[in-house]
Amino acid sequence: GEHGGQPVALGADQLALGALGLALAVVVALAAWGFVAQRRANQALALADVGKAWFLREDNPAHALAHLARALRTEPDNAAAQSLLGDLLLARNWPLPIGELRLGGTGLVEISPDGRLAAAAGEDGTIRLWDTETLQPVGTVRQTEAVESLDLGAGGRRVLALSPGTARLWDTAAGRELWSLDLGDHSSALLSPDGRRLAWSRDGQSLHLRDLDTGTTREIPLPVPPDLAPFGGFETFSFSPDSRTILASDGILTLLWEVEGVRSLPGPGAEAMQAVRFTPDSRYVLVSGDDQTDLWNPATAAGLRIGGSATQAWLSPAGDRALTYGREQELRVWDVTNPDRPLATVPLRDLAHAEVSTDGKLLLTVSDEGVSLWETDTGRPVSEPLCDCAHGRFRAGTRHVVTGDDSGVVRIWRPEPTHTATDLVRSAEGLLDPLFSRDGSRVAIRARDGAFRLWDTDAVQPAGPPLRGLEAAAAGDLGLSTDGRFLLERRGDTYRFWDTGTGQPVWHPLRIPEADKGSAETLAHLHLSPALELFGLKSDERTVQLWSLANGRQTAILQPGHAILYFTFTPAGDRLLTAGANGVLRTWDARTGRPLGEDIPHEGTTFTLDVSPDGGRVVTGTRRGLVRIWDLATGRLLTQLVRHRRPVESVRFQGDGRLVLVRDLNLLRVWDSQTGLPASTIVQTDGIIWQTRLDPSGSRLLVSSKDEPIRLLDARFGQPLTVTPLPSSPSTTARFSPNGQLLWTVNSTEVHVFTVPLFPKRDRDLLVRWAEAVAGWTLDADGRPVELNDQLARLDALRRDTAGAPLGGLGAASLVRWFLADPAARTASPVFDRPQAD
C-alpha cells in the first residue's frame, strides 16, 4: 500500500494475522472439500446397497431390507432407499412372530406332529421339551450320547432318542430312562403318537411291538423272500395318528396291523410305491406311485384315485384335498372328488413336508425355500416365507404355525400377515368416471346412484357434499378446474358449472360454439379462470371469446390473426397464452383481451407448452424435437434444452418451476430449467409412455407405459423403486397427491391408493429399526447378512416406542404403529378403512 507517496511497511503482527487468515482459509477449504468427498462417498455406498436391495427384493426381501437399513444409516435422506424400503414393507405381506424360544448349544430341534411340543437336543446329549403355547419347559432328559433324531409322545410324557447304534426311551417328567435298544445298520425304532407303544425292527425282517404300560412285547414276522434277506427287508414303519394301526413297507408291499391284538389288515396291492402315509384321521393310507396317488381304505380293502403321480402325498384334515409332490418339483393340490386336474400348483425345491390347516384354507410347506404359507385352493402365497427353517407345523386346534431350526430357534407365528390394502372404491358396473384436478388435489368419483363425490387426495377423505343432478353420459363430458373447486359439465349444447364445495350449480350456463370441440376435462384445466370467473371458448379457428361466468356475458375477444392451435390461462388466471399455427406464442390480458409483452416466434409448430407456477416463463416443445424456455414478458429465449430426435409429446414444469419434465414417444428426461442441464438420466421404455409425473420432492418419476405396470422410478438414475400390481393403460390415470406421499390410480372400475412416503432425516433411526426388526436380519461390518437373535424383542420395543403416534398419519412412527398392530383389528390401510362400494 502507499501513504504520502511512501511505501508502508507491514508489521510483524499484521504479517502473523495475514498468515493466520490464510491458514484458516486453507483449513476451511480442506474441510469443505472433505465434507463434499465424504458426502459423495456416502452416496456411492448407499447407492450400492440400494442396487443390491433391488436385486434381492424378489428372492430374498428380508436381506433386501437389511441392505436398505444400511443405506439409510449411510445416507439418511436417500429418497431411493426410503422409497424402496416403503415399498418392501407396505406392499408385501410380512409374517411376524408372536412367540419365540432361543435354546443355546443346540444341534437338533424337533416339533411334534400336532405342533404342541418342541424338543431340542444339545451337543452333549441333553434333551429339553417345551410347550409351544405357553413357551414353558415340559421336561429335561440328560444322556451321554449325541442325538440323531427324536420321537415325541403325546404331551411330551415320553421321548424316544435315537443315537448311533442305540435307541433310548425316556420319562421326561422324571428324567428317567425307561428302555434301551441296541440298533444295527438296518435298524429302526419309533414311538407311537400317544406314547404308549414302542416299535422297532433290527433287520427289516421282523417287527417288535412293546406295550409300555404292561411291559409285554410281541414279534411280527415280515414276509421277506430268502434271496432278498441279505440285502435287508422292510425299511418304512409308521404309526397312525391315533396310534391304533401300524404299517410296514418295502417299496413294493405295504402291510397293516391293528396294534391292539396285532391283527392283520388288508393292505394295498403289490406295486411300485414311492411313499405311504396315514391320513390325519387314521382311517386311510395314502399310496404315492409313478402313475397315480391312491387313497387306500383298509376297512373295505379298496383304493380310490385322488391325484397324479407323486413321490410324496398328504391329505387335508377334512379329507377333501390331496397334496402330491413329484419329480417335477411341484406341489399339486387336488379336489379328492374330482382328481382329473389339480386346483393349484406350487413350484418348490426339495419339499420335505406339507399339511393343510384344520379349516382347510391354509397350506403349509417346508422346503429348501423355508417354511411358507399358501392359499390351499389357489396356491397363492399368503405372505413372505416365515423363515429359512427346517421344521414347521400347524399347532393343533389353532391356525398358528410353529417353526424351528437346528440352531435352537423356535418361533410361533400367526397366519394373518401384515397387509396394506390399496383398493379404496370398486364398481362392478364400471361407471366410476373418475376425474382429477390438474394439481392432483381432488378427484371426483361417480357413485352407484349417479352422484359424484369429491375426494381430498392428501387426506383420503370426501371433500364436500355429493354432486347430484349431473346429466353427463359420455366420456369427456366432465372436468374439474385446476384446483378442483369447480366442475364443468357438457350438457347438450351448453357448458354448466358446479361448485364442488356446496354441490350446487354456479354461474351462468354457456352455449358451446361449433368450433369448440375439446373434452370437458381439458377445457376445465386450461380454459377456466376461477380467479376472474372467466371461461375461454373458441368461436372459430382464429378467435377466442372470453365470457364472464358471473353474468354469462362476453367480456373480450382475442384475434391474433392466424389459426389458434392451443390456449391456456396462466396459473394466476389473469393472463392468457395462445399458440398459433404459425408457431407464434402471444400473451393476453385476461381482463381486457389486449396483447401483453412481446410475441415468441417459433420456426416450427408448438405442439405442447406449460407455464411456470409464477407465471413468468413458458416452456415449449415442438414436433421437430425442440424444447425451449422463454420469458413471457419480454419474449426472450432463456434456455434451450438438448434437442430430441422425435416430436416432443409433453413438457411440464414441476414443483416450484425449477425442474422441467420432457416426454416424447417412449423417452423421459428431467431438466434444470435455469441451467439447461439434465437433472436425470434418460429413461427409455419399451412401449409408448401414456403418463408421467415427477413427485414434489423431484426424486421419483411416476411412469405409465404400454405393456408395463404403473411404477415409480428413481428420477436421477431411472432405477425402479415401486412397482404396482396394476397394468398401465390409457384408460387408467395415475397421480401423486400434492404432498407426494400417496399414489392414486383410477379407472372406470376401481380406485387404488398406494402409500409411497418419503421421510425427514430425523426418522432415520426409526426406519432402520423397522426394517431390521421385520426382516430379522442386519449386515455385519463386511456387508454379510447376520440373523438377529432378538427379533421379537425389537418388534416389542418398536410397539412401545410408537404407541403414542397418531393413527392415519404418514410419518414413520404412525406407519410403524399401524404396521405392527393386530391385522384383524386395524384399518385396511394406514390412510383409509375397508374398501368402499361405489
DARARA-V69880 format. One record per backbone hydrogen bond with DSSP energy under -1.0 kcal/mol. NH is the residue of the N-H (numbers start at 1). CO is the residue of the C=O. Records with the same first field share a line. If there is no record, write none. Layout:
NH=CO ; CO
This chain:
3=6
6=3
8=1
15=11
16=12
17=13
18=14
19=15
20=16
21=17
22=18
23=19
24=20
25=21
26=22
27=23
28=24
29=25
30=26
31=27
32=28
33=29
34=30
35=31
36=32
37=33
38=34
39=35
40=36
41=37
42=38
43=39
44=40
45=41
46=42
47=43
48=44
49=45
50=46
51=47
52=48
53=49
54=50
55=51
56=52
57=53
60=56
64=60
65=61
66=62
67=63
68=64
69=65
70=66
71=67
72=68
73=69
74=70
75=71
78=75
82=78
83=79
84=80
85=81
86=82
87=83
88=84
89=85
90=86
91=87
98=412
99=412
101=410
103=408
107=121
108=121
110=119
112=117
115=112
118=130
119=110
120=128
121=108
122=126
123=105
125=122
127=141
128=120
129=139
130=118
131=136
132=116
135=131
138=129
139=129
141=127
148=162
149=162
151=160
153=158
154=193
156=153
157=154
159=170
160=151
161=168
162=149
163=166
166=163
167=181
168=161
169=179
170=159
171=176
172=157
175=171
176=171
178=169
179=169
181=167
183=165
187=184
188=201
190=199
192=197
195=192
198=210
199=190
200=208
201=188
207=220
208=200
209=218
210=198
211=216
212=196
215=211
218=209
220=207
222=205
224=222
228=225
231=228
232=229
234=204
235=249
236=249
238=247
240=245
243=240
246=257
247=238
248=255
249=236
250=253
255=248
257=246
258=263
259=244
265=256
271=252
273=251
274=288
275=288
277=286
279=284
282=279
285=296
286=277
287=294
288=275
289=292
293=307
294=287
295=304
296=285
297=302
301=297
302=297
304=295
306=293
307=293
310=289
311=325
312=325
314=323
316=321
319=316
322=334
323=314
324=332
325=312
329=326
331=346
332=324
333=344
334=322
336=320
338=335
343=333
344=333
346=331
348=329
352=366
353=366
355=364
357=362
360=357
363=374
364=355
365=372
366=353
367=370
368=349
370=367
371=387
372=365
374=363
375=380
376=361
379=375
382=373
384=93
386=371
389=387
391=404
393=402
395=400
396=114
398=395
401=413
402=393
403=411
404=391
405=409
408=405
410=101
411=403
412=99
413=401
417=415
418=94
421=828
424=751
425=751
426=836
427=749
432=748
435=444
437=442
439=482
440=437
443=455
444=435
445=453
446=432
447=451
448=838
450=447
452=467
453=445
455=443
456=461
457=441
460=456
461=456
463=454
467=452
477=474
479=488
481=486
484=481
487=498
488=479
489=496
490=477
491=494
494=491
495=510
496=489
498=487
499=504
500=485
503=499
506=497
508=549
510=495
512=493
517=515
520=476
523=519
524=520
525=521
526=522
527=523
529=534
533=529
534=529
535=547
536=527
537=545
540=543
543=540
544=558
545=537
546=556
547=535
548=553
549=533
552=548
555=546
556=546
558=544
564=541
565=579
566=579
568=577
569=526
570=575
573=570
576=588
577=568
578=586
579=566
580=584
581=563
583=580
585=600
586=578
588=576
589=594
590=574
593=589
596=587
600=585
607=621
608=621
610=619
612=617
615=612
618=630
619=610
620=628
621=608
622=626
623=605
625=622
628=620
629=639
630=618
631=636
632=616
635=631
638=629
639=629
641=627
644=625
648=622
649=663
650=663
652=661
654=659
657=654
660=671
661=652
662=669
663=650
664=667
668=683
669=662
671=660
672=677
673=658
676=672
679=670
681=716
683=668
685=666
689=665
690=704
691=704
693=702
695=700
698=695
701=713
702=693
703=711
704=691
706=688
708=705
710=726
711=703
712=722
713=701
714=719
715=699
718=714
721=712
722=712
724=710
728=708
732=729
733=746
735=744
737=742
740=737
743=754
744=735
745=752
746=733
747=750
751=425
752=745
753=422
754=743
756=741
763=760
764=761
767=763
768=764
769=765
770=766
771=767
772=768
773=769
774=770
775=771
776=772
778=786
780=784
783=780
786=778
788=776
794=790
795=791
796=792
797=793
798=794
799=795
800=796
801=797
802=798
805=802
815=811
816=812
817=813
818=814
819=815
820=816
825=822
826=822
829=832
836=424
838=426
